[in-house]
Amino acid sequence: MKIKQSVLEIMTAQMKLKSLQALLFLSLCLTLSVYAQNDNYKQVFVDSYYITDGKVRQTDQPLNINYEDNGASGQLNATKPNFLIADPTCAGVVSPGNPYPCCDTSGNAVSSTSGNGLGNCTFAAWYHAKRFWGYSMPTWGGNGASDAKYWFDKSKASGLPTSLTPALYSIAVSSTMSTSGHVAWVMEIRNNDVLVFEQFCGSGVQGITQTWRPISTFNKGFILSPNSAPSPTLTQATNGPILHSGNTQPISFNQTNVNPGMRVVVIFPNGSGRTTLKDAQLSLSGGILTTYVTLGTAGTYQFQVFNENGKYSGMTNVIVN
């Protein structure tokens, strides 16, 4: 019995060794495609393999490889490859599948799986689009072709919906905030400003920064959600005359396709301002969405609801006496 057990253990060890040899072979048989580069390395995507839960799995990960460029030949002589299997992470934000790199303190690209990359606006915008829309923003090549300043035009050319006016849960695009431009995620609108969630290339700030910026900052426009979910709708449910007041009052709407986590933008009469309602200012029960808002002047207010997936309703007019 002990002999049989020993033989079985040896056979099991041999099978594991063969599996690891095959794994090493697969990991080394790579097709490299240049994504971004600086003076010290080129970032590439690799088809790499790793073991988890006893199973061999495949993953496409960005990877830094030291290189010597053979000039006119176009050959990439890689040395000292560093195979990394961690999820892409920039400034502490983990974003599985994110193809965009981090930055270092000098603004150079750094592999998002290196564990020491700082923030990058394109990384953060991709992260938010995946988180809220469930959509992976594309890349448009290396050597600056995927810089933030090109996102609006290339998204539009790719068939993604775009707008020149801000929307919640959209990607705001500037071609002037830096030489590479800037992209940020819109979470609120207040008068002529937007609250954006963002990262900056090379910033030492961890996580996501929230910043109020003038809408005019984003001179290119806004990339909207391509999510195929149905758009929400609102129709006024509150009956009787609504009187203006300096106090908060409930205004209710019949709704369809409104999801938890929604936000509502209210435009004041004659375009005199706007605000965003969220959290405790909204309640959703059955087919009714109730907003709690101060209607300080008489006139026509406009209400528009935005789901977290980026889908939004048309404007619903509410007349206030």
MARDREN-821420 format. One record per residue: residue number from 0; residue in three letters; z, y, x of N, C-alpha, C in turn. Coordinates in pm, whole numbers. Layout:
N
PT   resi   resn      n.z      n.y      n.x     ca.z     ca.y     ca.x      c.z      c.y      c.x
PT    NUM    ala        Z        Y        X        Z        Y        X        Z        Y        X
...
END
This chain:
321
PT   resi   resn      n.z      n.y      n.x     ca.z     ca.y     ca.x      c.z      c.y      c.x
PT      0    met        0     -121       84        0        0        0        0      125       86
PT      1    lys       83      126      194       89      242      282      -41      262      354
PT      2    ile     -109      149      394     -238      159      462     -341      221      370
PT      3    lys     -345      173      242     -440      228      146     -415      377      124
PT      4    gln     -288      415      117     -253      556       97     -299      640      214
PT      5    ser     -282      588      339     -324      660      457     -475      678      458
PT      6    val     -548      569      423     -694      578      418     -737      683      316
PT      7    leu     -671      684      200     -704      780       96     -680      922      145
PT      8    glu     -568      942      219     -537     1075      270     -643     1120      371
PT      9    ile     -688     1027      456     -791     1059      555     -921     1097      486
PT     10    met     -959     1018      383    -1083     1046      310    -1074     1182      242
PT     11    thr     -959     1213      184     -940     1342      117     -954     1457      217
PT     12    ala     -893     1439      335     -901     1543      439    -1045     1562      484
PT     13    gln    -1121     1451      498    -1261     1463      538    -1342     1537      434
PT     14    met    -1317     1508      306    -1389     1578      198    -1359     1726      201
PT     15    lys    -1232     1764      226    -1196     1906      233    -1267     1972      349
PT     16    leu    -1274     1900      464    -1340     1956      581    -1487     1980      554
PT     17    lys    -1554     1884      488    -1695     1901      454    -1715     2018      360
PT     18    ser    -1622     2033      264    -1632     2145      170    -1621     2277      244
PT     19    leu    -1528     2284      340    -1512     2407      416    -1632     2433      505
PT     20    gln    -1691     2326      560    -1812     2343      641    -1927     2397      556
PT     21    ala    -1940     2341      436    -2044     2390      345    -2019     2534      306
PT     22    leu    -1892     2565      281    -1854     2702      245    -1889     2799      356
PT     23    leu    -1859     2759      482    -1890     2845      596    -2039     2865      608
PT     24    phe    -2117     2756      589    -2262     2767      597    -2315     2862      492
PT     25    leu    -2266     2847      368    -2311     2935      260    -2275     3080      289
PT     26    ser    -2155     3101      343    -2110     3236      371    -2192     3302      480
PT     27    leu    -2243     3219      574    -2318     3275      686    -2466     3292      654
PT     28    cys    -2514     3224      551    -2655     3236      512    -2667     3353      416
PT     29    leu    -2676     3473      470    -2670     3594      391    -2803     3666      395
PT     30    thr    -2838     3725      283    -2950     3819      279    -2891     3957      271
PT     31    leu    -2910     4039      371    -2846     4169      379    -2938     4275      321
PT     32    ser    -2882     4361      236    -2958     4474      185    -2879     4600      213
PT     33    val    -2936     4692      286    -2865     4812      326    -2835     4898      204
PT     34    tyr    -2709     4937      190    -2671     5025       78    -2640     5166      126
PT     35    ala    -2560     5177      230    -2525     5309      281    -2498     5296      429
PT     36    gln    -2509     5404      501    -2485     5394      644    -2428     5524      699
PT     37    asn    -2361     5512      812    -2329     5629      890    -2352     5592     1035
PT     38    asp    -2296     5666     1130    -2326     5642     1270    -2268     5512     1324
PT     39    asn    -2170     5456     1255    -2099     5341     1311    -2129     5209     1241
PT     40    tyr    -2172     5214     1118    -2194     5089     1049    -2291     5109      935
PT     41    lys    -2342     4999      886    -2417     5002      761    -2340     4920      659
PT     42    gln    -2337     4968      536    -2271     4892      431    -2377     4811      360
PT     43    val    -2348     4684      339    -2446     4594      280    -2380     4517      168
PT     44    phe    -2464     4460       81    -2415     4366      -17    -2440     4226       36
PT     45    val    -2347     4137       16    -2364     4001       64    -2333     3905      -49
PT     46    asp    -2403     3791      -44    -2366     3681     -132    -2264     3597      -57
PT     47    ser    -2138     3617      -86    -2033     3545      -16    -1962     3447     -110
PT     48    tyr    -1890     3356      -51    -1825     3252     -129    -1678     3245      -90
PT     49    tyr    -1596     3211     -188    -1454     3200     -161    -1395     3093     -251
PT     50    ile    -1274     3052     -219    -1208     2946     -296    -1092     3006     -373
PT     51    thr    -1085     2978     -500     -970     3015     -580     -947     2907     -684
PT     52    asp     -823     2873     -707     -789     2766     -800     -861     2636     -766
PT     53    gly     -886     2615     -638     -951     2492     -598    -1100     2487     -623
PT     54    lys    -1161     2599     -668    -1303     2600     -699    -1376     2700     -608
PT     55    val    -1497     2665     -573    -1580     2757     -494    -1650     2852     -590
PT     56    arg    -1635     2981     -564    -1696     3082     -650    -1780     3176     -564
PT     57    gln    -1873     3243     -629    -1960     3336     -559    -1928     3478     -601
PT     58    thr    -1940     3572     -509    -1915     3712     -541    -2005     3801     -459
PT     59    asp    -2055     3908     -519    -2130     4009     -446    -2033     4119     -408
PT     60    gln    -2011     4141     -281    -1915     4241     -237    -1980     4331     -133
PT     61    pro    -1950     4462     -136    -1993     4546      -26    -1915     4511      100
PT     62    leu    -1979     4525      214    -1922     4476      338    -1964     4566      453
PT     63    asn    -1873     4598      541    -1906     4674      661    -1943     4577      774
PT     64    ile    -2053     4603      841    -2094     4523      954    -2132     4616     1067
PT     65    asn    -2071     4598     1184    -2114     4673     1300    -2257     4632     1333
PT     66    tyr    -2338     4725     1381    -2478     4692     1398    -2538     4766     1516
PT     67    glu    -2653     4713     1560    -2740     4782     1653    -2876     4792     1586
PT     68    asp    -2928     4911     1574    -3054     4932     1506    -3166     4925     1610
PT     69    asn    -3261     4836     1587    -3369     4819     1683    -3482     4918     1664
PT     70    gly    -3452     5029     1600    -3550     5137     1589    -3669     5099     1506
PT     71    ala    -3787     5107     1565    -3911     5089     1491    -3923     4950     1429
PT     72    ser    -3856     4851     1489    -3867     4716     1435    -3798     4702     1301
PT     73    gly    -3702     4791     1274    -3630     4785     1147    -3531     4671     1139
PT     74    gln    -3507     4601     1250    -3415     4489     1248    -3270     4537     1246
PT     75    leu    -3186     4459     1184    -3042     4489     1178    -2968     4379     1252
PT     76    asn    -2920     4409     1371    -2847     4310     1448    -2698     4323     1419
PT     77    ala    -2646     4235     1336    -2507     4244     1294    -2416     4175     1393
PT     78    thr    -2302     4237     1419    -2199     4177     1504    -2064     4190     1438
PT     79    lys    -1980     4094     1463    -1843     4094     1413    -1834     4118     1263
PT     80    pro    -1903     4037     1181    -1892     4055     1037    -1749     4031      991
PT     81    asn    -1703     4111      894    -1569     4099      842    -1579     4059      695
PT     82    phe    -1564     3932      665    -1582     3885      529    -1456     3916      448
PT     83    leu    -1472     3999      346    -1360     4046      266    -1380     4004      122
PT     84    ile    -1277     3955       59    -1292     3904      -77    -1207     3982     -177
PT     85    ala    -1139     4088     -133    -1056     4166     -224    -1146     4244     -320
PT     86    asp    -1093     4276     -439    -1166     4361     -532    -1183     4499     -471
PT     87    pro    -1297     4565     -496    -1317     4700     -445    -1203     4792     -488
PT     88    thr    -1149     4868     -392    -1035     4955     -417    -1051     5084     -339
PT     89    cys    -1047     5197     -408    -1052     5328     -342     -931     5409     -385
PT     90    ala     -857     5461     -290     -738     5542     -317     -643     5473     -414
PT     91    gly     -633     5342     -402     -541     5265     -485     -596     5224     -620
PT     92    val     -719     5264     -655     -780     5228     -783     -863     5101     -764
PT     93    val     -824     4994     -832     -893     4866     -821    -1005     4860     -925
PT     94    ser    -1126     4826     -881    -1242     4830     -970    -1334     4712     -940
PT     95    pro    -1306     4593     -998    -1387     4474     -969    -1535     4498     -996
PT     96    gly    -1618     4459     -900    -1762     4471     -915    -1820     4606     -882
PT     97    asn    -1734     4703     -848    -1782     4839     -823    -1868     4842     -696
PT     98    pro    -1994     4884     -704    -2082     4883     -587    -2071     5008     -500
PT     99    tyr    -1998     5110     -548    -1992     5235     -473    -1881     5231     -368
PT    100    pro    -1905     5291     -252    -1807     5286     -143    -1695     5387     -162
PT    101    cys    -1594     5374      -79    -1492     5477      -65    -1537     5576       43
PT    102    cys    -1453     5673       73    -1479     5766      182    -1363     5763      281
PT    103    asp    -1389     5808      404    -1279     5830      497    -1248     5980      501
PT    104    thr    -1159     6020      588    -1115     6160      590    -1227     6256      631
PT    105    ser    -1334     6203      693    -1447     6286      734    -1559     6286      631
PT    106    gly    -1539     6214      519    -1641     6208      416    -1747     6103      441
PT    107    asn    -1726     6014      537    -1819     5905      563    -1786     5787      472
PT    108    ala    -1888     5707      442    -1868     5591      356    -1782     5486      424
PT    109    val    -1692     5425      346    -1604     5319      394    -1608     5207      292
PT    110    ser    -1614     5084      335    -1618     4972      243    -1502     4978      145
PT    111    ser    -1530     4956       18    -1425     4959      -85    -1339     4833      -81
PT    112    thr    -1373     4737        2    -1289     4618       16    -1214     4618      148
PT    113    ser    -1217     4730      221    -1148     4737      350     -997     4754      334
PT    114    gly     -955     4804      217     -813     4824      193     -759     4957      241
PT    115    asn     -844     5038      307     -795     5167      357     -887     5283      320
PT    116    gly     -974     5264      221    -1065     5369      180     -997     5473       94
PT    117    leu    -1040     5598      109     -992     5708       26    -1083     5724      -95
PT    118    gly    -1060     5830     -173    -1131     5846     -297    -1279     5877     -279
PT    119    asn    -1356     5854     -388    -1498     5888     -394    -1534     5910     -540
PT    120    cys    -1600     6021     -571    -1624     6055     -712    -1714     5954     -782
PT    121    thr    -1814     5899     -711    -1903     5802     -774    -1831     5671     -801
PT    122    phe    -1742     5632     -712    -1660     5512     -735    -1577     5530     -861
PT    123    ala    -1513     5646     -877    -1426     5671     -993    -1508     5678    -1122
PT    124    ala    -1626     5739    -1118    -1709     5748    -1239    -1756     5609    -1282
PT    125    trp    -1795     5527    -1186    -1835     5389    -1218    -1717     5314    -1279
PT    126    tyr    -1599     5333    -1221    -1477     5268    -1271    -1451     5305    -1418
PT    127    his    -1461     5433    -1452    -1433     5475    -1589    -1540     5426    -1686
PT    128    ala    -1667     5430    -1644    -1773     5380    -1731    -1753     5232    -1763
PT    129    lys    -1711     5156    -1663    -1687     5014    -1686    -1564     4995    -1774
PT    130    arg    -1462     5074    -1751    -1337     5059    -1826    -1354     5096    -1973
PT    131    phe    -1420     5207    -2000    -1429     5255    -2138    -1557     5209    -2209
PT    132    trp    -1669     5217    -2144    -1795     5178    -2208    -1820     5028    -2199
PT    133    gly    -1759     4963    -2098    -1794     4824    -2071    -1930     4813    -2005
PT    134    tyr    -1970     4918    -1935    -2105     4926    -1878    -2097     4952    -1728
PT    135    ser    -2182     4883    -1652    -2187     4902    -1508    -2297     5003    -1475
PT    136    met    -2257     5122    -1431    -2356     5220    -1392    -2440     5167    -1277
PT    137    pro    -2570     5196    -1278    -2657     5145    -1172    -2640     5221    -1042
PT    138    thr    -2699     5166     -938    -2718     5239     -812    -2868     5259     -797
PT    139    trp    -2905     5358     -717    -3047     5390     -701    -3088     5390     -554
PT    140    gly    -3026     5303     -476    -3062     5292     -337    -2964     5363     -246
PT    141    gly    -2980     5342     -115    -2892     5402      -17    -2949     5528       43
PT    142    asn    -2892     5568      155    -2937     5688      228    -2936     5812      139
PT    143    gly    -2836     5824       54    -2819     5942      -29    -2886     5936     -164
PT    144    ala    -2965     5832     -192    -3039     5825     -319    -2947     5807     -439
PT    145    ser    -2824     5758     -416    -2729     5739     -526    -2620     5845     -526
PT    146    asp    -2642     5956     -455    -2544     6064     -454    -2521     6118     -594
PT    147    ala    -2403     6174     -616    -2364     6223     -748    -2463     6323     -806
PT    148    lys    -2521     6408     -724    -2609     6514     -775    -2734     6459     -843
PT    149    tyr    -2767     6332     -817    -2887     6273     -876    -2857     6192    -1002
PT    150    trp    -2729     6175    -1034    -2694     6083    -1142    -2754     6122    -1276
PT    151    phe    -2752     6250    -1310    -2801     6289    -1443    -2950     6259    -1456
PT    152    asp    -3030     6308    -1362    -3175     6290    -1371    -3214     6142    -1365
PT    153    lys    -3148     6066    -1277    -3185     5926    -1264    -3135     5843    -1381
PT    154    ser    -3022     5880    -1438    -2975     5811    -1559    -3070     5837    -1674
PT    155    lys    -3112     5961    -1688    -3206     5997    -1795    -3337     5922    -1779
PT    156    ala    -3388     5918    -1653    -3512     5847    -1627    -3498     5697    -1651
PT    157    ser    -3375     5645    -1636    -3349     5503    -1657    -3331     5467    -1804
PT    158    gly    -3331     5568    -1890    -3318     5543    -2033    -3178     5558    -2087
PT    159    leu    -3082     5601    -2004    -2946     5625    -2053    -2943     5755    -2134
PT    160    pro    -2862     5760    -2240    -2853     5885    -2318    -2783     5994    -2238
PT    161    thr    -2831     6115    -2253    -2774     6230    -2181    -2763     6348    -2277
PT    162    ser    -2687     6448    -2237    -2668     6568    -2320    -2641     6687    -2229
PT    163    leu    -2679     6806    -2276    -2648     6927    -2203    -2516     6987    -2250
PT    164    thr    -2458     6931    -2355    -2328     6977    -2405    -2225     6867    -2382
PT    165    pro    -2100     6904    -2360    -1999     6804    -2322    -1962     6713    -2438
PT    166    ala    -1924     6592    -2403    -1873     6494    -2499    -1757     6421    -2433
PT    167    leu    -1660     6380    -2515    -1551     6300    -2461    -1605     6164    -2417
PT    168    tyr    -1538     6105    -2319    -1577     5975    -2266    -1721     5976    -2216
PT    169    ser    -1758     6084    -2148    -1890     6095    -2086    -1873     6125    -1937
PT    170    ile    -1982     6112    -1862    -1981     6144    -1719    -2042     6282    -1699
PT    171    ala    -1963     6374    -1647    -2010     6509    -1619    -2071     6513    -1479
PT    172    val    -2184     6583    -1465    -2259     6581    -1339    -2282     6723    -1290
PT    173    ser    -2244     6745    -1164    -2270     6873    -1098    -2355     6848     -973
PT    174    ser    -2453     6935     -951    -2533     6925     -828    -2492     7031     -727
PT    175    thr    -2387     7110     -760    -2353     7225     -676    -2212     7221     -619
PT    176    met    -2126     7130     -665    -1987     7130     -619    -1972     7088     -474
PT    177    ser    -2071     7018     -422    -2074     6982     -280    -2219     6953     -246
PT    178    thr    -2245     6926     -119    -2383     6895      -79    -2432     6766     -144
PT    179    ser    -2338     6677     -181    -2375     6551     -247    -2359     6558     -398
PT    180    gly    -2311     6673     -449    -2284     6685     -591    -2149     6627     -629
PT    181    his    -2125     6614     -758    -1997     6562     -805    -2016     6504     -944
PT    182    val    -1946     6393     -971    -1941     6335    -1106    -1795     6316    -1144
PT    183    ala    -1765     6331    -1273    -1627     6320    -1322    -1631     6270    -1466
PT    184    trp    -1518     6219    -1512    -1508     6157    -1645    -1439     6253    -1741
PT    185    val    -1503     6285    -1853    -1452     6384    -1948    -1355     6319    -2047
PT    186    met    -1233     6375    -2055    -1132     6322    -2146    -1089     6421    -2255
PT    187    glu    -1105     6550    -2230    -1069     6650    -2333    -1161     6770    -2321
PT    188    ile    -1175     6842    -2431    -1247     6969    -2434    -1154     7074    -2494
PT    189    arg    -1144     7188    -2426    -1061     7297    -2477    -1135     7428    -2451
PT    190    asn    -1179     7491    -2558    -1259     7613    -2547    -1377     7589    -2454
PT    191    asn    -1387     7658    -2342    -1502     7642    -2252    -1468     7559    -2128
PT    192    asp    -1362     7478    -2138    -1321     7394    -2027    -1319     7247    -2068
PT    193    val    -1327     7160    -1968    -1312     7017    -1993    -1204     6963    -1899
PT    194    leu    -1126     6869    -1949    -1031     6796    -1865    -1103     6673    -1814
PT    195    val    -1115     6662    -1681    -1186     6549    -1623    -1092     6463    -1540
PT    196    phe    -1119     6333    -1539    -1055     6238    -1450    -1150     6216    -1334
PT    197    glu    -1102     6228    -1209    -1195     6228    -1097    -1128     6185     -968
PT    198    gln    -1212     6153     -871    -1173     6140     -732    -1265     6230     -649
PT    199    phe    -1220     6262     -527    -1302     6339     -435    -1322     6262     -306
PT    200    cys    -1442     6270     -252    -1474     6199     -128    -1382     6245      -15
PT    201    gly    -1305     6151       38    -1218     6180      150    -1082     6237      115
PT    202    ser    -1056     6261      -14     -926     6314      -53     -817     6210      -28
PT    203    gly     -704     6254       22     -593     6164       46     -509     6137      -77
PT    204    val     -542     6200     -189     -467     6179     -313     -493     6039     -366
PT    205    gln     -388     5967     -398     -401     5832     -451     -428     5835     -601
PT    206    gly     -503     5736     -648     -526     5722     -790     -635     5815     -841
PT    207    ile     -619     5858     -965     -715     5945    -1035     -650     6081    -1057
PT    208    thr     -724     6187    -1028     -676     6323    -1049     -726     6377    -1184
PT    209    gln     -639     6446    -1256     -678     6513    -1381     -689     6663    -1355
PT    210    thr     -805     6720    -1387     -831     6860    -1356     -904     6927    -1471
PT    211    trp     -860     7047    -1508     -936     7129    -1603    -1042     7207    -1527
PT    212    arg    -1167     7196    -1570    -1277     7265    -1504    -1365     7335    -1609
PT    213    pro    -1423     7450    -1575    -1518     7513    -1666    -1636     7420    -1695
PT    214    ile    -1682     7420    -1818    -1798     7336    -1853    -1918     7372    -1768
PT    215    ser    -1929     7499    -1734    -2043     7545    -1655    -2046     7484    -1515
PT    216    thr    -1932     7429    -1471    -1929     7363    -1340    -2030     7249    -1335
PT    217    phe    -2047     7182    -1447    -2133     7065    -1452    -2271     7108    -1501
PT    218    asn    -2343     7167    -1406    -2469     7233    -1437    -2580     7137    -1477
PT    219    lys    -2571     7012    -1436    -2677     6917    -1472    -2664     6869    -1615
PT    220    gly    -2540     6838    -1658    -2519     6790    -1793    -2426     6671    -1796
PT    221    phe    -2440     6588    -1900    -2343     6482    -1926    -2418     6352    -1961
PT    222    ile    -2374     6244    -1898    -2429     6112    -1926    -2344     6048    -2035
PT    223    leu    -2410     6003    -2141    -2338     5949    -2257    -2337     5797    -2255
PT    224    ser    -2256     5741    -2342    -2236     5596    -2347    -2361     5525    -2399
PT    225    pro    -2404     5419    -2328    -2514     5335    -2377    -2463     5218    -2461
PT    226    asn    -2333     5217    -2490    -2273     5107    -2565    -2343     5089    -2699
PT    227    ser    -2369     4965    -2736    -2445     4937    -2858    -2358     4926    -2982
PT    228    ala    -2229     4951    -2970    -2139     4944    -3086    -2178     5049    -3189
PT    229    pro    -2147     5027    -3316    -2181     5127    -3419    -2103     5257    -3400
PT    230    ser    -2166     5366    -3437    -2101     5496    -3426    -2002     5516    -3540
PT    231    pro    -1892     5586    -3517    -1796     5615    -3624    -1851     5721    -3719
PT    232    thr    -1795     5724    -3839    -1832     5828    -3937    -1705     5886    -3999
PT    233    leu    -1713     6013    -4040    -1603     6081    -4108    -1656     6153    -4230
PT    234    thr    -1582     6145    -4341    -1605     6230    -4458    -1468     6278    -4506
PT    235    gln    -1462     6403    -4548    -1333     6463    -4584    -1269     6389    -4701
PT    236    ala    -1139     6359    -4687    -1064     6290    -4793     -960     6380    -4856
PT    237    thr     -914     6484    -4785     -813     6575    -4840     -872     6654    -4956
PT    238    asn     -804     6649    -5072     -853     6717    -5191     -789     6855    -5208
PT    239    gly     -852     6937    -5291     -795     7067    -5323     -822     7168    -5215
PT    240    pro     -791     7293    -5240     -813     7397    -5139     -721     7377    -5019
PT    241    ile     -774     7400    -4902     -696     7395    -4778     -674     7538    -4733
PT    242    leu     -548     7576    -4717     -514     7714    -4683     -482     7726    -4534
PT    243    his     -526     7837    -4477     -495     7857    -4335     -346     7885    -4319
PT    244    ser     -293     7843    -4204     -149     7852    -4181     -122     7842    -4033
PT    245    gly      -11     7902    -3991       30     7889    -3852      106     7761    -3825
PT    246    asn      124     7679    -3928      195     7552    -3915       96     7435    -3909
PT    247    thr      140     7328    -3849       59     7207    -3844       52     7144    -3983
PT    248    gln      -67     7101    -4023      -82     7036    -4153     -176     6916    -4140
PT    249    pro     -158     6816    -4227     -243     6697    -4220     -377     6719    -4291
PT    250    ile     -484     6679    -4226     -617     6679    -4286     -671     6537    -4270
PT    251    ser     -704     6475    -4382     -744     6334    -4382     -893     6317    -4405
PT    252    phe     -945     6206    -4349    -1087     6174    -4359    -1104     6026    -4391
PT    253    asn    -1201     5997    -4478    -1247     5860    -4491    -1326     5827    -4364
PT    254    gln    -1304     5707    -4310    -1369     5674    -4183    -1430     5535    -4185
PT    255    thr    -1530     5518    -4103    -1581     5385    -4071    -1598     5377    -3920
PT    256    asn    -1574     5261    -3866    -1597     5230    -3724    -1515     5316    -3628
PT    257    val    -1405     5373    -3675    -1315     5446    -3585    -1218     5347    -3523
PT    258    asn    -1203     5351    -3392    -1120     5255    -3320     -990     5318    -3273
PT    259    pro     -884     5239    -3258     -762     5290    -3197     -792     5349    -3059
PT    260    gly     -721     5454    -3022     -748     5522    -2897     -848     5634    -2910
PT    261    met     -894     5659    -3034     -992     5765    -3057     -933     5902    -3029
PT    262    arg    -1020     6000    -3010     -981     6140    -3000    -1073     6222    -3090
PT    263    val    -1025     6338    -3132    -1103     6422    -3223    -1116     6562    -3164
PT    264    val    -1238     6612    -3159    -1263     6749    -3117    -1277     6836    -3241
PT    265    val    -1204     6948    -3243    -1210     7044    -3355    -1271     7174    -3303
PT    266    ile    -1376     7219    -3371    -1440     7347    -3336    -1396     7451    -3439
PT    267    phe    -1345     7563    -3391    -1292     7667    -3478    -1404     7747    -3544
PT    268    pro    -1372     7821    -3650    -1475     7898    -3721    -1553     7992    -3629
PT    269    asn    -1683     7998    -3653    -1774     8086    -3579    -1776     8055    -3429
PT    270    gly    -1745     7930    -3395    -1748     7892    -3255    -1649     7965    -3169
PT    271    ser    -1537     8011    -3229    -1439     8093    -3157    -1352     8014    -3061
PT    272    gly    -1364     7884    -3060    -1285     7800    -2970    -1290     7656    -3015
PT    273    arg    -1232     7568    -2939    -1224     7426    -2975    -1107     7363    -2903
PT    274    thr    -1064     7252    -2957     -952     7179    -2899     -971     7031    -2921
PT    275    thr     -891     6950    -2853     -898     6805    -2865     -767     6753    -2920
PT    276    leu     -775     6674    -3027     -659     6610    -3085     -649     6467    -3031
PT    277    lys     -526     6422    -3002     -508     6288    -2946     -369     6238    -2977
PT    278    asp     -348     6111    -2953     -217     6047    -2961     -145     6078    -3092
PT    279    ala      -28     6144    -3088       52     6167    -3208      -14     6265    -3304
PT    280    gln     -120     6332    -3262     -192     6424    -3352     -290     6350    -3442
PT    281    leu     -298     6219    -3426     -390     6137    -3505     -318     6013    -3554
PT    282    ser     -354     5969    -3673     -305     5840    -3722     -418     5771    -3797
PT    283    leu     -427     5640    -3777     -534     5560    -3836     -470     5451    -3920
PT    284    ser     -501     5450    -4048     -445     5351    -4139     -553     5308    -4238
PT    285    gly     -594     5183    -4224     -699     5135    -4313     -826     5216    -4295
PT    286    gly     -877     5267    -4403    -1000     5345    -4398     -978     5493    -4386
PT    287    ile     -855     5535    -4353     -823     5677    -4347     -780     5718    -4206
PT    288    leu     -842     5823    -4155     -800     5887    -4031     -736     6020    -4067
PT    289    thr     -611     6040    -4028     -540     6165    -4057     -522     6242    -3927
PT    290    thr     -560     6370    -3932     -540     6458    -3817     -428     6556    -3850
PT    291    tyr     -350     6593    -3750     -242     6690    -3767     -276     6811    -3681
PT    292    val     -314     6921    -3748     -378     7032    -3677     -333     7164    -3738
PT    293    thr     -332     7268    -3656     -302     7404    -3703     -433     7476    -3731
PT    294    leu     -450     7518    -3856     -571     7590    -3899     -530     7735    -3923
PT    295    gly     -533     7813    -3815     -470     7946    -3819     -551     8055    -3885
PT    296    thr     -680     8034    -3904     -764     8136    -3967     -852     8071    -4073
PT    297    ala     -898     8153    -4167     -990     8103    -4268    -1129     8086    -4208
PT    298    gly    -1206     7996    -4268    -1342     7973    -4221    -1375     7825    -4221
PT    299    thr    -1488     7791    -4162    -1534     7652    -4159    -1502     7591    -4022
PT    300    tyr    -1422     7486    -4024    -1389     7409    -3904    -1479     7285    -3900
PT    301    gln    -1507     7239    -3779    -1586     7117    -3762    -1505     7013    -3687
PT    302    phe    -1505     6890    -3741    -1430     6779    -3682    -1529     6672    -3636
PT    303    gln    -1506     6620    -3516    -1591     6515    -3461    -1503     6414    -3388
PT    304    val    -1517     6286    -3423    -1433     6183    -3364    -1510     6110    -3254
PT    305    phe    -1439     6075    -3147    -1495     6001    -3034    -1413     5874    -3013
PT    306    asn    -1479     5760    -3014    -1412     5636    -2976    -1406     5625    -2824
PT    307    glu    -1315     5541    -2775    -1302     5522    -2632    -1428     5465    -2568
PT    308    asn    -1509     5393    -2646    -1633     5337    -2591    -1744     5440    -2581
PT    309    gly    -1712     5566    -2612    -1808     5674    -2598    -1892     5699    -2721
PT    310    lys    -1881     5618    -2824    -1956     5641    -2948    -1886     5748    -3030
PT    311    tyr    -1964     5834    -3095    -1904     5949    -3164    -1975     5974    -3297
PT    312    ser    -1904     6045    -3384    -1957     6078    -3517    -2034     6208    -3511
PT    313    gly    -2099     6239    -3624    -2153     6373    -3641    -2040     6470    -3676
PT    314    met    -2076     6596    -3689    -1976     6697    -3726    -1945     6691    -3876
PT    315    thr    -1817     6697    -3910    -1775     6703    -4050    -1712     6840    -4075
PT    316    asn    -1768     6916    -4169    -1720     7050    -4198    -1599     7046    -4291
PT    317    val    -1501     7129    -4260    -1382     7146    -4344    -1365     7294    -4370
PT    318    ile    -1372     7334    -4497    -1360     7476    -4533    -1212     7510    -4556
PT    319    val    -1166     7615    -4488    -1027     7657    -4496    -1023     7798    -4554
PT    320    asn     -940     7815    -4659     -928     7946    -4725     -813     8028    -4667
END
